[in-house]
């Protein structure tokens, strides 16, 4: 049970780090909407971060369901 909670906490920490990255680069997306160039690497990294967040949130939900059944 503690192992599940530890894993959930680790995944939540990863989500927080990914969301921090998105927050740090939000201004670039605003600039892009104003016509400025944004590096492809940043756009790709933001897309990957969103995808990773979705995966981690799904994994957390599954772990929480396992935890509730135990």
N, C-alpha and C positions, 0 to 999 in steps of 0.2 A: 504494500500500500504506500509506504514512504517512497519507494522507488518510482512509483507512478507519479506521485506528486512532485518529486524531484525532476522527473522528465518533463512534466507539464510546466514547471517553473522555468526550466531551461529553454523550452520552446517559446514561452512568453517573453523571456529575455531577448531571444532572437527577433521576435516580432517587434519589440520596442526598438531594437537597434535598426531594423529595416525601416520602421516608421520615422525614426530620427533622420535617417538618410533622405527619405522622401521630403521631410520638412525642410531639411537643409538645402535641397535642390529645387524646391517649389518656385523660388524666384526666377530660376532659369526658364521654367515653363511659362511664367508670366511674360518674361522678356521675349520668348519665342512667339507668343501671341501678338506681341508688338512688332514682330518682324525681324528680331535678332536671331542670329544663328546659335544653335545649341548643338554641342558635340554629339555625334551618334552614340558614343560610348555612354554618355549620361542618359540619353533616352532609352537605350537598351538596358542599362543598369536599373533605371526606374521601373521599367516593365518587368524585369526579372524580380525586383524587390516586391512588387505587387503580387506577382505569381507565387513567390515564396511565402508571402504572408498568407495568402489563401490556402496554400498547402499546409502550413503550420497550424492555422486555425482549425482546419479539418482534422488534423492529427490530434490536436488538443481535445476537440469534441469527442473523438473516438476514445481517447484515453480516459476522459471524464466518464464516459458511459461504462467503460470497463471498471473503473473505480467504484461506480455506483452499484454495480452488480456484485461486487465482492463484499 
